[in-house]
Amino acid sequence: MGLLKRISFQKKLLIMVAIPVAVLGIVIGTLSYQKAEGVVKQSQKRVLSDGVNRVDISINLKARQINSFMQVMSSSIQIKQLIEWHVVHPRSDIQGFDTAELELFCANTWDSFSEINDVSILLGQRIAYTNADQAESSPDAALLGTLYQTARQYVGKVNWSNLTEGLYKRQGEGSPNHLLIYEGIRNGAGETIGLVILEVDPRAFGGAMLTKQKILEYQTTFLIDRNGSLIYSDNSISPERMQRIFDLYQSGKRKATLSFGGVEYYFCSQYNGLTGWSTFTVIPEKGLFPAAGSLRRYIAVLVSFSVVLTSSFLVLLSWAITKPLARLTNSMKEVQDKNFQLQLENDRGDEIGELTDSFNFMVNRINILVNQVYQERLAQKNAELEALQAQINPHFLYNTLDSINWMLIDRGERDISAIVVALGKLMQYSMDTNTSMATLAEEYRNIKDYLMIQKNRLEDQLEFRLELEGSLESFRVPKLILQPLVENAIIHGSKGKDRVRWVEVCTARAGSLVQVRVLDNGQGMTEAQLDRYRQMLKNDPAIGGNIGVRNVARRLQLHFNGQCSFEVESKEGEGTAVTMAFTVPAEWEESL
């Protein structure tokens, strides 16, 4: 803050506006980028999910088509003829059966499916028909046993296998790279006596399903079987990363983000109920928003341009403000050099124009006031002389009372001397205009002098009691707040000659309040008079009279900022009690 006080207004304007504008631009740019990134990524994730769903739909269509053809084939006339021949010749060599019609039927049925490499029909372990080149091989007995077991378990259902090494052991093959689609052949008794087996090329099948579904540049989509073995992938993917994705999938997460090799990846998946396979698509997080870098650069350029443009406007604005202010500053320096005739031309209608008009008015007013100074000084001197003259009579009276007092002492009139001394002190206390405040001890001394004078006048018709708590003697209050109340109590006291007038003044501390109570045994007041008296203490202008008491209430309200109260209790024929209460100031508490 100290630095801001020492730099020019123009620089302050630039600092206090350009910096917030820059910060606001950066914040808005950052939030806009984050919002755009979130929207784009969410949209791309939906696109990926839709792509996986489309792959699953394609697999379903292909699988249903193949399943339909399989069921047509297993119930075809050619298969029934094969079953009838097997019933008649259960132990004969299968080559005794004429397979010409069966071969033609299979060719017409499966040649349209480019994904199917081989078609095989088996009765037990014997091959009734196959278009596979198996001259050097025979069906894998273990695999065939598994296929028969599954076919018997799911009667009438087309089954899709996981990746296998194939039905036939071929030279040079040793890894799972075949898919089998098979259905059982049943005799009249419903027993599964054979199999129709299609051997599918996973690359051809997966390629047909996935190739047309790739949308994003860094996207990888792949198919895996029930065991987690890769059927086909449209991009290379490491086994470790694929295993991580499959583990998350097995744990129940169909869509998730994972970190691999320091890179964040997002994947989504879809399970196919016909084949038991699962389709996955995976992409690096940055691949969801490939235009992020260009968008960041665009926002940075836009924010920078906005800050530069705003700063340029601020420079022009500050120049338009500071130039007339500089003219005013120079003109004020001329006025300091006592050029009170200076007037500035003004053709502006804005706030600076109003400031210029005010400056011209101020200089003109100063010029008038300077010309009046001499006359005002003379008037001031005349006022001082009049004030000194006004003090002559009170001082003369006080000095005269002092002379009378000494004359009475010389003559031995001690009682009358005491009254004259009390009257002199009363006058001296009232005439002291150096301060408007007094301590409660001083107020009590003044009241005592006043009551002594009144007691001498009323002789034995007046009694009084003054009580002041010692800790409150130095408490300061406005001067002459007790005398009007005591005077009021004496004036309205009992008029009967056989009744002694009694006045009591008590001051005490009550918590955070100082309470001053003035009591008398006078005539008291009626309910109407009491209500009028209370209204007067509230400074109601409609209530006239008793100026002294009204002034006491008003001065106490002003001195204590309204933190004071007045209570009046009175009964007709019994007397009146006035209680003043005001809050003890904190600074007076601390000084004790």
Disulfide bonds with the S-S distance in Angstrom:
none
